[in-house]
């Protein structure tokens, strides 16, 4: 078993922000989500947090763990020393709802506006024949939280939507590419990125938004679809 | 304006029911203690059932799956991974079920076709090369959160209100009739009442607790199962072991991961389920029998959630998978409480069908004779849930 001290950001925009520390013991193989879930179940059912699948597919449990954006469900407690204090805070650059929960609406509306696709061609499973799979992006918002430009330009499309725009250029699936290019090419699109690469650093799902933005720029200049 | 229905629980059942009732002209409010699909639905295997899984043991469930599989493909475009599934015999014992399985599928209307072993291995080169038989079925994959969100997005576009982080504390009453719920907004801490013409308890493994608030006994057995995801997409098809349903006999590919599941044991408290190391190790061993290199990929996530199985007569203790996966609907007027219904059990794949049955059942009770439209109405993309604003 591993003992942890979870220092959790508590409060709402109305009540203000405080931190409260909970001591909890979980299995060595557990992830941070299990520790938070256990604290919620056994110590304090007022804690607000989001979670569903516990294997990095639903994109709900993104928070900042000791200042870094991570999914709680795939952050092993084994990454921390026994007795360690771990600070959990909500994602940045989203409206704060309360405790560890933020409102994902700004990101979802941007994805909605470009008619983001969900099912793609499966290029990575071995074997004969064509197949399909889900897009890599799980819309968890980690990249939005980590991006220094999103923090300074509320109209900036942000890493995940720009990466999805590239995916639509690569595999249009009936989408309006002229509209996608207009958004990608305007002043709040691909050119606004300063290549801090924080998005790629924190992405838990192999999207590499920073690389995608680079390819989007090349496309906007050459009109050649990069793969 | 039609009756006002208040649904407790925004898992797949509550979400599909909200959609069905709004289409029939009801005014619908959904209250949910956490986020949409954050418990049982959210941590399910993501297997969009062909019906094959249930063909031998539960023909009725198999039939429901087969029928709704075909319908949900139509109404949920772009949200399902439809590469099919394989039922594979890995040893002689598995093989002995082949004829029985094919016959059961035929009897239940589950499309199933035996394919050549060499062809199966060409399609799925990571499978154990010693397989003895393979049958192709119409399995698919969904992401449970987005599945539920698509139903709720469409319900919202038809006027439904969805209150997440809103916990039911009690019912409100007029004599022995439920007139709504007393809730707490978990964000602000404020308590208030929501009135309704009737309330539907769709709280899954917590349905027993909700019923108890009305002084009713509802025998729900929260039954947990462990799933282990590894960070590699080993197969394109859903891989099922061709045998009677057992532990760790299904691998579901999801995104760049593969998820092996599951086990089955009874839990007292569905709020938090510690994962037994024995079950974790068992999953990895069982996966290796099907895909020998499975454990070469790092573990990505481990989860457990409680299924809401209903205890009916003649259940053998300690053998929870034998409990019916069927859906149970209750009009608690028969227990002396008016204005309260419950729906328990079932499967996410057949959430639409369950909602249709429940809405028919409610319609008969309250005297509304409007036919179901969920077979025809295409669902909005799940992003629309956020576009539509309102309560969250």
Interface residues (C-beta under 8 A of the other chain):
Chain A: X12 X14 X27 X29 X30 X31 X34 X37 X38 X40 X41 X42 X46 X48 X50 X51 X52 X53 X54 X55 X56 X57 X58 X59 X60 X73 X74 X97 X98 X101 X103 X104 X105 X108 X109 X111 X112 X115 X116 X117 X118 X119 X122 X124 X125 X126 X127 X128 X129 X131 X132 X133 X134 X135 X136 X138 X205 X206
Chain B: X34 X35 X37 X38 X39 X41 X42 X43 X46 X78 X79 X80 X81 X82 X83 X122 X123 X124 X125 X126 X141 X143 X144 X145 X146 X165 X186 X187 X188 X189 X227 X229 X233 X234 X235 X236 X253 X254 X255 X256 X257 X259 X269 X271 X272 X274 X275 X277 X280 X300 X301 X302 X303 X381 X383 X384 X385 X386 X387 X389 X392
